[in-house]
Amino acid sequence: MPALSSDAIRFYANEPIYFVEDIIKAIPDEKQRDILRSLRDYPMTSVRSGHGVGKSAVEAWSVLWFICTRPFPKIPCTAPTEHQLMDVLWAEISKWMRNNPAFKDELIWTNEKLYMRGHPEEWFAVPRTATNPEALQGFHSEHVLYIIDEASGVSDKVFEPVLGAMTGEDAKLLMMGNPTRLSGFFYDSHHKSRGEYSAIHIDGRDSAHVSKQFVEKIIKMFGEDSDVFRVRVAGEFPKSTPDSLIAMEWCEKATQLEIETAKLRIDIGIDVARYGDDSSVLYVVFDKQKSGEIETHNHNKTTEISGYAVQMIKRYAAAYPEASIHVKVDCDGLGVGVYDNLDEQKERIVQAVWEDRCREAGLDPKDGNQWRDCQEVSELDLHIVECHFGGAGGKVDDDDPVEYVNSTGLMWGAVRQKLKDGLLQIPEDDTLMTQLSNRKYIVNKDGKIELERKEAMKKRGLKSPDMADALALALYDPVEWTVNW
């Protein structure tokens, strides 16, 4: 792009679509064209959309259009997280500059700034993470453009200096994002303050950039009436009340399943409580498919819970000698004591089980003359696994379209998926089914699924979901223990 002539600048200053097509050499779809027209015609544009509609591209195009068609503009760009700002939006600007190598004649892109050659302090765009309101202050210019990405996750305090700077004739604001919050400036721009904005809605089903497979996966996993679908696909704000993560009907169907397993693996989830209304629960699952015994205990010391666990391990080791046993203990609270006790006893447990198996085979493990025969007796394959409900989140499956914000969500998400797909049998236990179906979730500001906290559940008059947590632990494998069943 050799320097544009004065006539070309005047033309493109009012024709962002032609600028994108002629100079950036991109072809915007109809929804992206609507955004570019709005940016040209209105001082403030707010776009709520589903996921993957090409909003980062539009934001990058807008920055390049504005910096190339205005003298001495200032373009602050922000997003809730450094990742969203630098790895997505700021990198997107660099990508589209490469689309036309001639941009390098006029513009300098760095990690800290995009500026017109020779004018780094007067003619620029800058990335500023939306964690500090002062970061967006002081950008006074006749030509200013604020880009706010994932606007639903930006604090209201950040918007205040932005709106205070919208005083010039060519001051513009473009904010876009998934509509994840039911309050704040972004929400208001599509509701009570809508008259002040050009408010645009993009349903992912209407976007050429969103695959049908993505939409179908969301519908299959969560349903069209869920907040995940509303936020991630339809571009609508969530409902006023959170959704239940697990439907009661899935639980009811799971109680009617008849699943036969080889019982080659036994998982025991242990959720530990001590006093109060909460219970310590030991939950057995065979081959990640069929529920076994459920033990509940109240007002017990951690040493007592450890003792119950040892008894259960030995009982199942005797009944299913070919099975490996994996004991998963929540270690974020009192459970760490149970884990430490079991981990310390592991070798003694394995030794005791082996000796029992020798005697069952008619051998005396303490008789030196029978030592060689005793070596043929199998040892118990026992794993004591440390788990954390407050650990890192992610996806239940690599191809899932949404992430859980922490390991609590991952654990419950795995239970949810198995129940929904009819791959897990559970007992017809009212307590268990109530706990599973009463836990709510929200889609947070980052578009991730966040489960209702136990404190919030208790405020709704519900008890801690100890039995459901124990089931989630039984099905969970930390990364180092991941096994496909």
MOBELWO-V899224 format. One record per pair of residues at least 24 apart in sequence whose ideal C-beta (glycine too) atoms are under 8 Angstrom apart, sorted by sequence separation. I is the first residue (numbers start at 1). GAP is how many residues later the second one is. If there is no record, write none. Layout:
i	gap
I	GAP
I	GAP
//
This chain:
i	gap
16	24
130	24
133	24
137	24
144	24
151	24
153	24
263	24
275	24
292	24
354	24
387	24
438	24
15	25
29	25
32	25
36	25
86	25
130	25
133	25
136	25
140	25
143	25
148	25
151	25
152	25
159	25
261	25
262	25
273	25
274	25
280	25
354	25
14	26
28	26
32	26
36	26
132	26
136	26
139	26
142	26
144	26
145	26
146	26
148	26
149	26
150	26
151	26
152	26
159	26
261	26
266	26
274	26
282	26
353	26
354	26
439	26
133	27
134	27
141	27
142	27
143	27
144	27
145	27
146	27
147	27
148	27
149	27
150	27
152	27
153	27
274	27
282	27
353	27
412	27
438	27
130	28
133	28
137	28
142	28
143	28
144	28
145	28
146	28
147	28
148	28
149	28
150	28
152	28
153	28
156	28
204	28
205	28
261	28
274	28
284	28
435	28
28	29
32	29
36	29
60	29
64	29
136	29
145	29
146	29
148	29
152	29
155	29
156	29
204	29
205	29
261	29
309	29
350	29
353	29
436	29
439	29
28	30
59	30
63	30
154	30
203	30
204	30
259	30
260	30
272	30
282	30
350	30
435	30
26	31
154	31
203	31
204	31
259	31
306	31
349	31
435	31
56	32
60	32
64	32
93	32
152	32
154	32
203	32
284	32
302	32
306	32
310	32
350	32
409	32
435	32
436	32
28	33
56	33
59	33
60	33
64	33
202	33
272	33
302	33
305	33
309	33
349	33
435	33
151	34
152	34
201	34
303	34
26	35
57	35
60	35
61	35
151	35
152	35
201	35
270	35
302	35
306	35
310	35
314	35
318	35
432	35
436	35
56	36
60	36
302	36
306	36
313	36
317	36
321	36
346	36
413	36
431	36
432	36
24	37
90	37
68	38
89	38
303	38
314	38
318	38
346	38
429	38
57	39
64	39
68	39
75	39
270	39
302	39
306	39
310	39
314	39
405	39
409	39
412	39
432	39
24	40
67	40
313	40
409	40
20	41
23	41
24	41
86	41
268	41
343	41
402	41
405	41
409	41
19	42
85	42
314	42
342	42
409	42
64	43
85	43
405	43
408	43
85	44
268	44
403	44
404	44
405	44
406	44
16	45
19	45
20	45
23	45
85	45
268	45
339	45
402	45
403	45
404	45
405	45
426	45
16	46
19	46
402	46
403	46
404	46
67	47
72	47
82	47
190	47
339	47
402	47
404	47
77	48
81	48
268	48
16	49
19	49
67	49
75	49
76	49
77	49
78	49
80	49
19	50
72	50
73	50
74	50
75	50
76	50
77	50
78	50
79	50
80	50
187	50
266	50
63	51
72	51
73	51
74	51
75	51
77	51
78	51
79	51
80	51
180	51
424	51
71	52
73	52
76	52
78	52
179	52
12	53
178	53
415	53
178	54
266	54
182	55
325	55
327	55
329	55
331	55
393	55
12	56
13	56
67	56
179	56
181	56
182	56
322	56
325	56
327	56
329	56
331	56
332	56
412	56
415	56
12	57
13	57
67	57
78	57
178	57
179	57
180	57
263	57
266	57
268	57
270	57
272	57
321	57
324	57
325	57
326	57
327	57
328	57
329	57
330	57
331	57
332	57
415	57
418	57
67	58
78	58
89	58
179	58
180	58
182	58
264	58
265	58
266	58
267	58
268	58
270	58
272	58
323	58
324	58
325	58
327	58
329	58
330	58
332	58
411	58
414	58
9	59
66	59
179	59
263	59
264	59
265	59
266	59
267	59
268	59
269	59
270	59
271	59
324	59
326	59
328	59
330	59
9	60
76	60
89	60
263	60
264	60
265	60
266	60
267	60
268	60
270	60
274	60
412	60
415	60
88	61
265	61
267	61
272	61
273	61
411	61
414	61
63	62
272	62
411	62
414	62
76	63
272	63
317	63
4	64
85	64
271	64
408	64
411	64
4	65
74	65
84	65
270	65
272	65
317	65
411	65
74	66
84	66
272	66
410	66
1	67
74	67
313	67
73	68
76	68
78	68
270	68
72	69
74	69
75	69
77	69
78	69
79	69
81	69
313	69
407	69
26	70
72	70
73	70
74	70
75	70
76	70
77	70
78	70
79	70
80	70
72	71
73	71
74	71
75	71
76	71
77	71
78	71
79	71
24	72
71	72
73	72
75	72
77	72
81	72
26	73
70	73
80	73
25	74
79	74
80	74
24	75
25	75
79	75
24	76
78	76
23	77
66	77
66	79
78	80
389	80
63	82
62	83
63	84
62	85
76	86
387	86
391	87
59	88
387	89
59	90
387	91
385	92
386	92
56	93
385	93
55	94
385	96
383	98
1	99
2	100
70	100
1	101
1	102
3	102
2	103
3	103
1	104
48	104
1	105
46	105
66	106
62	112
59	115
59	117
58	118
55	121
44	122
55	122
43	123
45	127
47	127
49	127
51	127
43	128
44	128
45	128
47	128
48	128
49	128
50	128
43	129
44	129
45	129
46	129
47	129
48	129
49	129
289	129
43	130
45	130
46	130
47	130
48	130
288	130
48	131
39	133
291	133
294	133
289	134
290	134
291	134
39	135
289	135
290	135
291	135
294	135
288	136
289	136
291	136
48	138
294	138
35	139
285	139
330	139
46	140
35	141
48	142
46	143
330	143
46	144
329	144
44	145
328	145
328	146
55	147
328	148
53	149
46	151
48	151
53	151
326	151
44	152
45	152
46	152
47	152
48	152
49	152
50	152
52	152
44	153
45	153
46	153
47	153
48	153
49	153
50	153
51	153
54	153
44	154
46	154
47	154
48	154
49	154
50	154
53	154
42	155
45	155
47	155
49	155
50	155
52	155
54	155
326	155
42	156
53	156
41	157
50	157
52	157
53	157
49	158
52	158
51	159
38	160
50	160
38	162
52	162
51	163
35	165
254	165
257	165
259	165
34	166
246	166
250	166
253	166
259	166
245	167
257	167
258	167
245	168
251	168
254	168
257	168
232	169
246	169
250	169
253	169
232	170
246	170
250	170
254	170
255	170
296	170
31	171
245	171
254	171
255	171
296	171
254	172
255	172
246	173
247	173
255	173
294	173
228	174
246	174
31	175
251	175
31	176
294	176
29	178
255	178
29	179
221	179
29	180
221	180
291	180
50	181
51	181
221	181
251	181
252	181
50	182
51	182
53	182
217	182
251	182
50	183
217	183
218	183
50	184
217	184
218	184
283	184
50	185
248	185
251	185
278	185
281	185
49	186
251	186
277	186
278	186
280	186
281	186
285	186
48	187
214	187
277	187
279	187
283	187
288	187
48	188
278	188
279	188
281	188
282	188
283	188
48	189
248	189
281	189
285	189
246	190
247	190
283	190
284	190
285	190
246	191
273	191
283	191
244	193
246	193
273	193
244	194
245	194
244	195
245	195
271	195
221	196
244	196
245	196
271	196
289	196
243	197
244	197
288	197
242	198
243	198
271	198
287	198
221	199
241	199
242	199
271	199
242	200
269	200
270	200
269	201
269	202
271	202
269	203
270	203
238	204
245	204
269	204
238	205
269	205
245	206
268	206
269	206
267	207
269	207
267	208
242	210
232	211
231	212
227	214
227	215
228	215
232	215
227	216
231	216
265	218
265	220
228	221
180	263
180	264
181	264
178	265
180	265
180	266
180	267
178	269
153	291
153	292
152	293
153	293
150	295
150	296
51	350
80	365
81	365
80	366
51	396
//
